[in-house]
Amino acid sequence: MEEILILLKYIFLGIFQGITEPIPVSSSGHVMILQRLMGMDLEGLTFEIVVNAASLIAILIIYRESISRLFFGALRFVAKKDKEDKADFMFVIYLIVGTIPAGVIGVVYGDVISEALDNIKVIGVTLIVTGIALWLIRNLRGRKNDAELSFKDAIIIGLAQAVALIPGISRSGATIVAAMARGMKQETALRFSFLLFIPVSVGSILLAIKDLIGMDNVNEILLPYSLAFIASLIASYFSLKWFMGIMARGNLIYFSIYCFIVGTLVVLFL
């Protein structure tokens, strides 16, 4: 009975992480809160990397057409210098530029940041900060589309993604806030945010593979981690689909209020 209960906890963690990954409320912060409430202590980042990999697959599925268009459009521009494909080529360049800040800071200072700020109270405070940021851009309606982005946009959004290395700061929230503050349309901001997640997530997975393989209890965690992975994949897919509709209607204020409430409860009671 106890083993079944443990498996259910992992499944629930996977579902919760999958639901919160695409939306601007910090999935890693919520997983830490949920672990505290359920009396679990998953040391290190291995579990987080596994469920994030599931979210990555969901994002790849949903944005497969955009990824394919950008990839082949960029290749055609490199080969033929066709002006019609320049926007796709530049979008890819901007994604690369936007990846650099979080990639560099994550490799150099990622462990230091995690260890220094690994505190449930910090999660509460940073959730409140996320709520404030979402509140500030709640009424913005940008005009920039994919073809109107700039290097400055990419750098600012990339720096925002780097800020999300702080536990409790939502990665999608930080990048979407930065993108909308730069005048992007909701659809463009959302697409850039989640395509920007792909290289960072892939890099994190590659760095974690060695640690995962080297774990002494691989056989013990294989089933619970696999169930959490599947749960996160399914939850991430439907959560992102739902969030795309939310973004189209411009209802980010609800996430702002949610972050205020949860952050305050965490600071006061956990």
C-alpha positions, -999 to 999 in steps of 0.1 A, spaced: 0 0 0 29 24 8 45 17 -25 13 26 -43 10 58 -23 45 68 -33 38 61 -70 6 82 -67 27 111 -52 51 109 -81 22 109 -106 7 139 -89 40 157 -89 43 150 -127 8 163 -133 13 194 -112 46 201 -129 31 196 -163 2 219 -156 24 247 -142 53 245 -167 36 263 -196 18 289 -175 35 318 -158 35 306 -122 68 288 -118 66 250 -122 98 244 -102 85 266 -73 52 247 -73 70 213 -73 90 224 -43 59 236 -25 41 203 -33 70 183 -21 69 201 13 31 195 16 34 158 7 65 152 30 88 144 0 124 154 -4 138 149 -39 174 160 -36 191 175 -66 176 185 -100 173 150 -115 135 147 -110 130 183 -123 151 176 -154 131 144 -161 97 161 -159 110 191 -178 120 168 -206 84 156 -208 72 192 -210 98 198 -238 83 170 -258 49 185 -254 61 218 -266 79 202 -296 46 185 -306 25 216 -303 50 239 -321 62 213 -346 49 232 -376 66 265 -365 98 246 -358 98 230 -392 90 263 -410 118 281 -392 143 253 -397 138 249 -434 132 286 -440 166 294 -423 183 267 -444 168 281 -476 179 316 -467 215 304 -461 215 285 -494 197 309 -517 195 343 -498 158 345 -507 143 376 -490 110 356 -483 130 334 -459 150 361 -442 124 366 -414 126 329 -405 164 330 -405 165 361 -383 140 345 -359 163 316 -354 193 339 -349 173 358 -323 165 325 -305 202 317 -304 210 351 -290 182 349 -265 196 315 -253 231 328 -245 224 346 -212 206 318 -194 230 292 -209 261 310 -197 248 321 -163 232 286 -158 265 268 -164 287 291 -144 264 301 -115 234 277 -117 244 255 -88 254 285 -67 220 302 -73 201 270 -65 220 263 -33 219 299 -21 182 304 -27 169 269 -20 144 280 6 106 277 6 102 313 18 122 325 -12 97 307 -35 69 326 -18 86 359 -23 96 352 -59 60 341 -67 48 375 -55 75 392 -77 62 372 -106 26 383 -98 38 420 -98 54 416 -132 23 400 -147 2 427 -132 23 454 -148 19 441 -183 -17 429 -179 -32 454 -203 -4 455 -229 -13 447 -265 18 447 -287 21 451 -324 54 434 -333 52 402 -352 79 376 -360 94 398 -388 97 429 -366 119 416 -339 154 429 -331 186 419 -314 177 442 -285 144 423 -281 163 389 -281 189 401 -256 163 415 -231 141 384 -233 172 363 -229 182 382 -198 147 377 -185 150 340 -190 183 341 -170 165 358 -141 142 328 -141 172 307 -128 161 321 -94 138 296 -78 102 306 -79 106 330 -109 85 316 -137 106 311 -169 76 315 -192 63 344 -171 96 362 -172 101 358 -209 65 366 -218 65 397 -196 98 409 -213 84 401 -248 52 420 -242 70 449 -226 90 451 -258 58 455 -278 53 419 -291 19 406 -300 6 379 -276 11 351 -302 46 362 -311 56 366 -274 42 331 -266 59 315 -296 93 331 -289 91 322 -252 85 285 -257 108 281 -287 134 298 -264 128 271 -238 139 243 -262 177 249 -264 179 256 -226 159 225 -218 180 203 -242 212 217 -226 199 209 -191 189 174 -201 223 167 -217 241 179 -186 219 158 -163 222 125 -183 255 116 -167 241 123 -132 210 102 -139 230 72 -152 254 74 -123 227 73 -96 229 43 -73 192 38 -71 183 39 -108 163 7 -105 143 21 -76 134 54 -93 128 40 -128 91 33 -124 81 64 -103 101 87 -126 86 71 -157 51 76 -144 59 112 -135 73 117 -170 42 104 -187 19 124 -164 40 156 -171 39 150 -208 1 147 -210 -5 176 -185 20 199 -203 3 193 -237 -32 202 -225 -20 230 -202 -1 247 -231 -31 244 -254 -52 260 -227 -27 288 -221 -25 296 -258 -62 305 -256 -57 325 -224 -29 345 -241 -51 352 -271 -78 366 -248 -53 386 -228 -63 373 -194 -29 372 -176 -43 391 -147 -57 359 -133 -22 344 -131 -10 376 -114 -37 373 -87 -30 335 -83 8 342 -78 -1 369 -51 -23 345 -32 0 314 -33 31 335 -27 16 351 4 3 318 18 38 302 13 55 332 31 31 331 60 25 294 65 53 273 51 
